[in-house]
Structures are given as C-alpha cells and as structure tokens.
Amino acid sequence: MEPTDLDFLYTLENDTSVWHIGNTLTPYSRFVLKAYLDNATLDIYTVKQLRLVICNQEDAAIGAIDLFDYDPLHRRAGVGIVVMGSYRGNGHAGEALQLLLDYCGNALLLHQLYCTVTATNLASINLFQKAGFERIGIRKDWLQTPDGWQDVMEFQKVLQEEV
C-alpha cells in the first residue's frame, strides 16, 4: 500500500455492499485510513496482516488481497480478496491469488492458508476451488445480512507438506 492509495482505499472500505464480509458496520474516515497507510510499511511479522493492492494492466488500483490472522508458530494465515465491481470476472482475482500463493509458499514459507466465503458467493467459491483450496466445512447462519442469515463455507489450502 502506498500513500497514493488513500482515495482507492476510502472507496473500497466504504463500499457497503461488501461490509458484511469484513464485519464492518461504520464508514472509515480519510483520517483513519491515512493513519492505517502510515503504518502499512510495517511487516507481517509485526502487525500479523498484509494488504496488497490489485492493479490492472494500466496500473489502476482495482481491488485488494489480504493476509490476516497471521500465525508464525503454525505458519498459517487467512486470505481475503475483493475486486471492484466492473473489474470482476476478468481474471484479476485469480491472477492476484496465484501471485499471493507463490509469495506465501516461497517467501513467507507458510504451511497453509484458509478463507471464509458466503455460500451464495459462487464466484469466490469457484476462485478458491480453482486455486486448490478444499472445502472443509460449513457454518450455518453465520453472517447476518440485510437479506437474512447466510451460511459460510470454510476453505483451506496446504501449501507445503512437512518432510
């Protein structure tokens, strides 16, 4: 993340259509997001998370991919991804996820990643399954949305087998 990503981050974080995924209930101010960006240079070992911006061929910010809940002892982390509306369905998420998988396995030496996807989000389910994530369970009525309760699916991918 760069200081110039402030406007993009402001738009992304205040997109109410994805708030239920990240448990967001209130908008973020530019002040709060600037403070976040000021600390974005801290590494994953310090803050236990990493957010990367997804850019298209024209170098425009179109989404974000995150590692969160980083656990150095068990060498695992959660992964989340969001691509802005009109850029969805063009392969950007799949390419970003593959780059992140390579980084996690080769640079961070993580053993596994996991993610949670709403059961109705077929695009994300397909994305993670295509990338080799296995569905390991369902949490019933896990997220309350304006449309009612939604189930979520849990996915996991082992990156490195122990020797």
C-alpha positions in Angstrom: 0.0 0.0 0.0 1.2 3.5 -0.9 0.1 6.9 0.3 -1.4 7.5 -3.1 -3.8 4.6 -2.4 -5.8 6.7 0.0 -8.7 7.6 -2.3 -8.9 4.0 -3.6 -8.9 2.6 0.0 -11.5 5.1 1.0 -13.8 3.9 -1.8 -13.1 0.3 -1.1 -13.5 0.4 2.6 -16.7 2.4 2.4 -18.4 0.1 -0.2 -21.4 -1.0 1.9 -22.1 -4.0 -0.5 -19.1 -5.8 1.0 -19.3 -4.7 4.6 -20.9 -8.0 5.8 -17.8 -9.9 4.6 -15.4 -8.0 6.8 -17.8 -7.3 9.8 -17.7 -3.6 9.1 -20.6 -1.5 10.5 -19.5 2.0 10.1 -17.7 4.1 7.4 -14.0 4.8 7.6 -12.8 8.4 7.6 -9.9 9.5 5.4 -8.1 10.4 8.7 -8.3 6.8 10.0 -7.3 5.4 6.6 -4.3 7.7 6.3 -3.1 6.6 9.7 -3.5 3.0 8.5 -1.4 3.8 5.4 1.2 5.5 7.6 1.7 2.1 9.3 1.3 -0.1 6.2 5.1 -0.3 5.9 5.3 -2.4 9.0 5.9 -6.1 8.1 3.6 -9.1 8.5 5.6 -10.3 11.5 4.9 -7.1 13.4 1.2 -6.4 12.5 0.1 -10.0 11.7 -1.5 -8.9 8.5 -0.6 -7.7 5.0 -2.7 -5.9 2.5 -1.7 -5.7 -1.2 -3.4 -3.6 -3.9 -4.5 -5.4 -7.1 -3.8 -3.3 -10.2 -4.9 -3.8 -13.8 -2.6 -3.6 -16.8 -3.0 0.2 -16.8 -1.6 0.2 -13.2 -5.0 1.4 -11.8 -6.0 0.1 -8.3 -9.0 -2.3 -8.8 -9.0 -4.4 -5.7 -7.2 -5.7 -2.6 -5.9 -9.1 -1.4 -5.2 -9.5 2.3 -3.4 -11.9 4.6 -4.8 -11.7 8.1 -4.7 -13.6 11.4 -1.0 -14.5 10.6 0.2 -17.2 12.9 4.0 -17.6 12.8 4.1 -20.6 15.1 1.7 -22.6 13.0 2.8 -20.9 9.8 -0.8 -20.1 8.5 -2.9 -17.1 7.7 -6.3 -16.2 6.5 -6.8 -14.8 3.0 -9.4 -12.3 1.7 -9.8 -10.7 -1.7 -12.1 -8.1 -3.2 -12.2 -6.7 -6.7 -14.2 -3.6 -7.5 -17.5 -4.1 -9.4 -16.8 -3.6 -13.1 -13.4 -5.4 -12.9 -14.9 -8.6 -11.6 -15.0 -11.6 -13.8 -11.9 -10.7 -15.8 -9.3 -13.0 -14.2 -7.8 -10.3 -11.9 -8.7 -12.1 -8.7 -7.3 -15.5 -9.9 -4.0 -13.9 -11.0 -3.7 -12.0 -7.7 -4.5 -15.1 -5.7 -1.9 -17.2 -7.6 0.7 -14.5 -7.0 -0.2 -14.4 -3.3 0.0 -18.3 -3.1 3.5 -18.2 -4.6 4.6 -15.4 -2.2 3.2 -17.2 0.8 4.8 -20.5 -0.1 8.2 -19.3 -1.3 8.9 -16.1 0.6 6.8 -16.4 3.8 7.2 -20.2 4.0 3.6 -20.6 5.2 2.3 -24.1 5.6 -1.3 -23.3 4.9 -3.9 -20.6 4.1 -7.6 -20.5 4.9 -10.6 -18.5 3.9 -14.3 -18.0 4.6 -16.8 -17.4 1.8 -20.5 -16.9 1.9 -22.3 -19.9 0.5 -24.1 -17.7 -2.1 -20.8 -16.2 -3.5 -20.3 -18.7 -6.3 -17.6 -16.6 -8.0 -15.4 -16.7 -4.9 -16.2 -20.4 -4.2 -15.0 -21.1 -7.8 -12.0 -18.9 -7.4 -10.7 -20.6 -4.3 -11.5 -24.1 -5.5 -9.8 -23.5 -8.8 -6.7 -22.4 -6.8 -6.7 -25.7 -5.0 -8.5 -24.7 -1.8 -10.6 -27.6 -0.3 -13.9 -27.0 1.3 -13.6 -28.2 4.9 -16.9 -27.2 6.4 -20.0 -25.0 6.6 -21.0 -22.6 9.3 -24.8 -22.3 9.4 -26.4 -18.9 9.8 -23.0 -17.4 10.3 -23.5 -13.9 8.9 -26.4 -11.6 9.4 -27.1 -9.6 6.2 -29.9 -7.3 5.1 -31.3 -10.3 3.3 -31.2 -12.5 6.4 -28.8 -15.1 7.8 -26.2 -16.6 5.4 -24.2 -19.8 5.7 -20.4 -19.5 5.1 -18.1 -22.1 3.7 -14.6 -22.7 5.1 -11.8 -23.5 2.7 -8.2 -24.5 3.4 -5.1 -25.0 1.2 -1.9 -26.7 2.4 1.0 -25.0 0.7 3.9 -27.1 2.0 3.8 -30.7 3.1 6.2 -31.3 6.0 9.1 -33.7 5.4 
